[in-house]
Amino acid sequence: MGWPKLFPSVSALAFVLSPLVVLTSANTVRAQINFNAPASDVGRPASSIGGGTRAGGACITGGQLQALMPLPNNIGRSTSQTPDLFWYVPQTVAKTAELVLTDNAKNELYVAELALTGKPGIVKVTIPESAKLEVGQEYEWQLALVCDPGDRASDKFVVGKVAIVDQTPQLETALAAATTPVEKAAAYAQAGIWQETVSSLAAVSSQYPQQWQELVQSALRSALAVDQMQPPQQAEAIEAIKTIATAPVLEPQVESYDLGN
């Protein structure tokens, strides 16, 4: 798509860290999703390995591999020890993708192979209980498209982090009062819990297509600093984001590796 930079500098995003989306459900109930990015997550690097791609990665035939996150450093929070993670996988000739989840000591906790169809879509993967994620800990993930199984240096990949946090009393109260998935997503967004914000609507994206698409577009506009781009690049990025927002949510077949934990 020719975007000039997949992960712009954080300083350029200071004014777009709270994407605002006003959503209207089918029964005309309105809910305001205002994602409050936790201050401690802003400005931090996503990974010590840096970068978003290895050399090569020619297996993508349209679009870009993109984490579905609202911050350029791809850091998100979850109140679940089995969080859902989401990425947009573009059209590709790669047959598989590999997900690796590690702790702060770089120990591999979960490694899995995802079967790809080649068709574009928003891929969802749920981290299983066997990974033994703990509240109060932060974990690093890497999703790589395996362009050439015989040359992993050609992988196309994206990295990020997920922090497992406690559910606050305020969030519990807000969730108890929520009567629709949109209101539930709004409660998580207000609390700065991104993983559940997106998973709340992803599960019902076909029932609430407008709400889902607006949430995806709002997040990616912020993460990619679209409002900071020059007009030609901005128009191209907006069209690309619209394509991502209308892509189906996919749950690919996953084969996890026994790590002997």
N, C-alpha and C positions, 0 to 999 in steps of 0.2 A: 504493500500500500504506500510505501515511500514515506512513512512518517519519519521525521528527522531524528527523533530520539525516543526510544521506548519508555525510558524512565527519566523525565526531566529533573532538574535540580529541585530539591525540596524548598529552597528559598523562593523559587518562582511560584510555589503553590500556596504560600502562606494565606492567601485570601480565599482559597477554595476548599478548605479542609472540612467544611460543614455543608455538604450538598443538601439542598432543600428540595423536596419533592412533595407536592400536594396531590394526594391520590384520591380518586373517587371510585368506590366499589359499585357493583351492579345494582345494589339496593340504595344507592345515592348516599351512603354513609361516607363521610369525609374523614380522612386521617392524614396527619402531617408527619412525613418522615424526614426528620432533620438529624442526620448522622453527626454525632458529637465525637470527633476523633480524640481519644485520650491524649492529653498533652505530652505524656511520656513516650508515646509512640511516634510522635512527629519529629522528623529530622534524623531519625536513626537509620543506619544502613540495614538493608534487608538480610545481608549475608556477608560473611567474611571472604567468600570466594569472589564476590563482586561480579558485575556484568550480567547480561541477560542471555547471551548466546555464546556457544563455542564457535570456532571457525567452521565454515561450511553451513550445514543446515539447509541444503538445497532441496530437501524433500517437501517443503511447503510450496504448494502451487497457487495459493491465493490467501491473502490476509496475513495475520501475525499471531503467534502464540501469545496469549495474554491472560494473566491472572485476573479473576473477577474480584478486584479490591478497590477501595476508595482512596488509598494512599499510594504514592509512587514507590515507597519502600516495601510494599506488599506485606505489611504487618497487620494482623488482625487478632481479635480476641474472641474467645468462646467460653461459654459456661458449661460446656459438655466435655466429658473426657473421651468422647467418641465424636469429635467435630466433623462437620461436612466441609470439604474444600472444593472450590470451583475454579475452572479455567475455561477460557475459550480456545478450542483446538480448531484451527482453520482447515481448509481442504488440504490434504496431504497424501503422499504416496506411502508414508510410513505406516507399517502394519501394527506397531505397538508403541506404547509410551511407558516410561518407567517412573514410578513415584518412590522417592526415598525420604524418610522422615528420621531426623536425628535429634539427640538431646544436645545440651550445651557443651558436652565433652566430645561431641561428634560420634557418639555411639549410635549405630543404626538400630532404630526401634521398629521400623516397618519399611519393608521394601516390597513393591508389588509391580506386576506387569499388567498394563491395561490394553485390551484388544481394541484396535481402531478400525473403523469402516472406511476411512478416507473422507467421509462427509463431514462438513463443518458442524460444530455444535458446542454448547456449554456443557462440559464434562463435570460430573459430580462424583466425588469419591468420599466415602465415609471411613474415617480412621477407626479400626476395630478395637475392642477392649483388650485384645492381646498385645497391643502396643504399650499398654499400661501408662497412659498419660496421667499426670498428677496435677492437681490444682496448685497454683502458685508457680508453675514451671512454664518455660517457654521452649518451643521446639521449632526446628528449621525444616522446611520442606523444599524439595527440588523436583519439578516435573520436567522430564526430558522426552522429546520425540526421538525415537531411535531411527534415525535416517538410514544408517547402514550398520547392521549388527556386527559386521566385521571391522568397523572403524568408528568406535564410539566418540572419537574426537569430532565427528561430524554431527553429533547430537545438537538439536535445537532445544534450549531449555530456559526455564524461568524459575526464580527462587523467591522464597518469602519465609515468614515466620507466623506461628500461631501461639498465642499465650492462653493458657487455661486459667480462668479466674472464677472466683466465687460469685454467686448470684446475690446481689444486694437486696435488702428488704424493700427498697424503693422499686427495684425491678420486679420483685415478686408481686408487689401490690399492683403495679401497672399491668403485668401479665394476667393477673386474676381479673382485672377489669376489662381486658380485651375480649371482644366478641367476634372479631373477624381476623383472618390471617394478616390483613393490612394493618390493623390496630396492634397486633402482636409484633409485627415487624417494626412498627413505629416505636413500640416500647423498648425493644432491643436497641434500635438506633439511638434513641435518647440516652440510653445507658452506655453507648459506645461499644456495643457488642456486635461486631460486624458479621461474624460467621452465622449467627442465628438470625440476624437481620435478613440476610440474603436467603438462607435456607427456609425461613418461614414463608417467603413468597415463591421460591423455586418449586416447592412441593405443590403449589396450586397455580403455577404459571399459566396453564391453559384455561383456568377459571377466571383469572384476573390478568389477562394479557397486557392491558394498558398499564396497570400498576407495575407489573413486572418489568416491562420495557422501560418505563420511566425511571425505575430504580437502577437498572443496569446502566442506562445512559448517564444518569446523574453521577454514579460512581466513577465511570470511566472518563467522563469529562473532567472530573477532579483529578484523578490519578494521572492523566496524560496532559494536564494543564492546557486543555483545548483553547480556553479563553486567552492564553498567552501567545498562541500561534499567529503567524501571518495569514492573511485571508486565503491564499491558495491552499496552504497546508491545513488550515483550520477546516475548510470545506471538505477536504479529503478525509480528515480525521472524523468529522461529524458523520459522514456517510458510512465510514467503517464501523463506527460505534453503533449506528442504527442497524447495520447488518448483524453485529454481535447480539444486539438486544432482541432481534427477531429469530435468532437461531434456537433450535430446540434444546431442551435440557436433556442430556443423555447420561445414563448410568451404565457405563461399559462393563463387560465381563472383566473381572479382576482376579488375577492369580497371584497370591502373596507367597513370599519365600519364607521358609523356615529359618529363622535367625538363631534358633537355639536359646531364646530368652527364658 
